[in-house]
Amino acid sequence: MLESINRAQAIYGIERISLAPSLDAVTVEFDASRLRVADIEATLRRCGLPVAQPAPPESVATVTPEPAPPAAPTRP
């Protein structure tokens, strides 16, 4: 299972995959500007991790991109 998690974690846009202590679930943190929940589910299946019951969208953790640095002040 860990090898499958490592393969999935290598996908661009997936930030972190955490395995539950019970070893029966994973939590995936991802960049929602790059991937959708359906993409994550397909990636997990492709990597050999069964997706028996997808989490509802409101319970999926997302990682948002860092805000851009403030613009330099302009002279009046």
C-alpha positions as CSV (number, residue, x, y, z in Angstrom):
1,M,0.0,0.0,0.0
2,L,2.8,2.4,0.8
3,E,4.3,2.0,-2.7
4,S,0.9,2.9,-4.2
5,I,0.7,6.0,-2.0
6,N,4.2,7.0,-3.0
7,R,3.2,6.7,-6.7
8,A,0.1,8.8,-6.2
9,Q,2.0,11.4,-4.2
10,A,4.4,12.0,-7.1
11,I,1.5,13.4,-9.2
12,Y,1.8,17.1,-9.8
13,G,-0.8,18.9,-7.8
14,I,-1.0,16.4,-5.0
15,E,0.5,18.0,-1.9
16,R,0.2,15.3,0.7
17,I,-1.3,11.9,1.3
18,S,-1.8,10.8,4.9
19,L,-2.6,7.2,5.9
20,A,-5.2,6.8,8.7
21,P,-3.8,5.0,11.8
22,S,-6.4,2.3,11.1
23,L,-4.8,1.7,7.7
24,D,-8.2,1.7,6.0
25,A,-8.4,5.3,4.7
26,V,-6.2,8.1,3.3
27,T,-6.6,11.9,3.3
28,V,-5.4,13.7,0.2
29,E,-4.4,17.3,0.3
30,F,-4.2,18.8,-3.2
31,D,-4.0,22.0,-5.2
32,A,-7.7,22.6,-6.2
33,S,-6.6,25.0,-8.9
34,R,-4.9,22.1,-10.7
35,L,-6.9,19.0,-9.8
36,R,-10.6,18.1,-9.1
37,V,-11.9,15.4,-6.8
38,A,-12.6,13.2,-9.8
39,D,-8.9,13.5,-10.8
40,I,-7.8,12.4,-7.3
41,E,-10.1,9.4,-7.3
42,A,-8.9,8.4,-10.8
43,T,-5.2,8.8,-9.7
44,L,-5.7,6.7,-6.6
45,R,-7.3,3.9,-8.6
46,R,-4.6,4.1,-11.3
47,C,-2.0,3.7,-8.5
48,G,-3.7,0.6,-7.1
49,L,-5.5,2.2,-4.2
50,P,-9.2,1.3,-4.1
51,V,-11.7,4.1,-3.8
52,A,-14.7,2.3,-2.2
53,Q,-16.6,5.4,-1.0
54,P,-15.5,8.8,-2.3
55,A,-15.6,11.5,0.2
56,P,-18.2,14.2,-0.3
57,P,-16.7,17.4,-1.8
58,E,-17.2,19.5,1.3
59,S,-15.1,17.1,3.4
60,V,-12.1,17.1,1.0
61,A,-9.1,19.1,2.2
62,T,-7.7,21.4,-0.4
63,V,-4.5,23.4,-0.6
64,T,-4.8,26.8,-2.1
65,P,-1.9,28.5,-3.9
66,E,0.1,31.0,-2.0
67,P,-1.0,34.6,-2.6
68,A,1.1,36.7,-4.9
69,P,3.5,39.2,-3.1
70,P,2.1,42.7,-2.9
71,A,2.8,45.0,-5.8
72,A,5.4,47.7,-5.5
73,P,3.9,51.0,-4.5
74,T,3.4,53.5,-7.4
75,R,4.4,57.1,-7.2
76,P,1.6,59.6,-7.4
